[in-house]
C-alpha cells in the first residue's frame, strides 16, 4: 500500500502541482511518434475558433441573467429561447 502512496505523491508533485502534462504513456518513444505524426503542431500554438461569437455572447448573456435574475425572470428567458427554435 505504501508504494501506491509514493507513486501518487510523485505524480502529484511532479505533474499536478507544477501543471506539467505527463507523457501520454510515460515513454520518450511515444513523444517521438507523436512528433513524427503531428510535427506541424507546436507547443503554445492555438487554433482559432471561428463562428462561435454569437453563441459565446448569448452564453454570457444567459449567465448574467442566471446570476442576478429575479425569480421568474429565467423562466421568461427559457420560454423566449424555446420560441426561437
Helices and strands as residue ranges (DSSP letters): H 2-11, I 12-16, H 28-37, H 53-68, H 73-84
